[in-house]
Amino acid sequence: MRLSIKNISKEYAGGKLALRNISLEQQNGILGLLGPNGAGKSSLMRILATITQPTAGSVHWEGIDILKNPNALRRVLGYLPQDFGVYPNLSPQEFLTYLAAIKGMSGRATRQRIEALLEEVNLTEVRHQPIRTFSGGMRQRIGIAQVLLNDPRLIIMDEPTVGLDPEERVRFRNLLSQLSGERLVILSSHIVSDIETIASSIAIINGGSLLQHNYPHEILQGVEGKVYEALLEEAELKDFASRQQIIHTMRRQGGWMARYLNASGLPAHSTETPVRATLEDAYLWQVSHKAKASAYV
Ligand SMILES: Nc1ncnc2c1ncn2[C@@H]1O[C@H](COP(=O)(O)OP(=O)(O)OP(=O)(O)O)[C@@H](O)[C@H]1O
């Protein structure tokens, strides 16, 4: 499987530039699209799912230009949009049977497939209940099941973990890990922990631009040895924050524990302690501080 995105830009009516000259290549595996709200993740995914066209650039799937020949990709695509709608009066079983029919699937094998999928997303017990009685997380699980109906080669899921509780998230991650193999899975999130354990590569997007596309360990390497914590007094915090790239702060008795990036080689505070860098540090470094930080790195 091979997806090749070249110089994609998207400008919406009204002049909003949602994507700026994005290029990336991806083969089998799980690509995590990471970026804050409004970064352009959905815009990129809608283009890849052939729902919208870019303003400029090209997308090739297995060497085929999907902007000119979208059906080649649609046949092997499973897509979960962010605003996935379900028919409230249908049960999960009826809904999946209906979608399968639309995709031209029927018969015993399809019934077995639906049964197995309902089991995978933990909806077997409620498979005959109307969807209108379901929580957001349960509806999202139906959305995940419908993506997998036709055993797709390219799976695109826009914020699939929204509404899932911690247990469901783990289950979903396990399901995805089992799925990969001869497939390309693209999923977006603004939550690092949803992606870091399963993604074979991560693309960080902000303001419509691709900041980085790399293996998780390579992204992590960018901040390794630069993350510290220090205990600050209340009165120090404002001045410290103006000088340092703070990742986050936590209240402590009599002050604040600040986690920050320091690439200067000089201690930024008398209580400075090095800590192990995480992918979240690297992500926050990229999306919120890179421009400022690059001035002294
Ligand atoms: N149909 C549209 N018309 C005009 N502007 C749009 C349209 N769709 C998205 N945008 C704008 O394009 C930018 C990128 O939006 P997009 O939905 O792709 O981001 P995102 O990273 O998916 O964010 P979120 O997680 O909040 O959905 C935003 O500023 C958004 O307001």
PDBQT file of the ligand as one rigid body, heavy atoms in Angstrom, charges set to zero:
ROOT
HETATM    1  N1  LIG A 301     -15.978  24.278   4.789  1.00  0.00    +0.000 N 
HETATM    2  C1  LIG A 301     -15.160  25.202   5.311  1.00  0.00    +0.000 A 
HETATM    3  N2  LIG A 301     -15.233  26.498   4.952  1.00  0.00    +0.000 NA
HETATM    4  C2  LIG A 301     -14.394  27.428   5.460  1.00  0.00    +0.000 A 
HETATM    5  N3  LIG A 301     -13.446  27.169   6.371  1.00  0.00    +0.000 NA
HETATM    6  C3  LIG A 301     -13.321  25.892   6.786  1.00  0.00    +0.000 A 
HETATM    7  C4  LIG A 301     -14.166  24.849   6.294  1.00  0.00    +0.000 A 
HETATM    8  N4  LIG A 301     -13.799  23.685   6.881  1.00  0.00    +0.000 NA
HETATM    9  C5  LIG A 301     -12.773  23.994   7.714  1.00  0.00    +0.000 A 
HETATM   10  N5  LIG A 301     -12.495  25.318   7.666  1.00  0.00    +0.000 N 
HETATM   11  C6  LIG A 301     -11.421  26.020   8.402  1.00  0.00    +0.000 C 
HETATM   12  O1  LIG A 301     -10.194  25.448   8.019  1.00  0.00    +0.000 OA
HETATM   13  C7  LIG A 301      -9.316  25.314   9.147  1.00  0.00    +0.000 C 
HETATM   14  C8  LIG A 301      -8.917  23.864   9.309  1.00  0.00    +0.000 C 
HETATM   15  O2  LIG A 301     -10.068  23.140   9.720  1.00  0.00    +0.000 OA
HETATM   16  P1  LIG A 301     -10.071  21.550   9.928  1.00  0.00    +0.000 P 
HETATM   17  O3  LIG A 301     -11.469  21.166  10.324  1.00  0.00    +0.000 OA
HETATM   18  O4  LIG A 301      -9.454  20.918   8.760  1.00  0.00    +0.000 OA
HETATM   19  O5  LIG A 301      -9.094  21.417  11.172  1.00  0.00    +0.000 OA
HETATM   20  P2  LIG A 301      -8.913  20.223  12.210  1.00  0.00    +0.000 P 
HETATM   21  O6  LIG A 301      -7.469  20.121  12.492  1.00  0.00    +0.000 OA
HETATM   22  O7  LIG A 301      -9.621  19.032  11.730  1.00  0.00    +0.000 OA
HETATM   23  O8  LIG A 301      -9.633  20.780  13.493  1.00  0.00    +0.000 OA
HETATM   24  P3  LIG A 301     -10.785  20.133  14.388  1.00  0.00    +0.000 P 
HETATM   25  O9  LIG A 301     -10.141  19.040  15.157  1.00  0.00    +0.000 OA
HETATM   26  O10 LIG A 301     -11.213  21.273  15.259  1.00  0.00    +0.000 OA
HETATM   27  O11 LIG A 301     -11.849  19.671  13.441  1.00  0.00    +0.000 OA
HETATM   28  C9  LIG A 301     -10.074  25.895  10.342  1.00  0.00    +0.000 C 
HETATM   29  O12 LIG A 301      -9.682  27.240  10.512  1.00  0.00    +0.000 OA
HETATM   30  C10 LIG A 301     -11.510  25.801   9.918  1.00  0.00    +0.000 C 
HETATM   31  O13 LIG A 301     -12.266  26.826  10.534  1.00  0.00    +0.000 OA
ENDROOT
TORSDOF 0
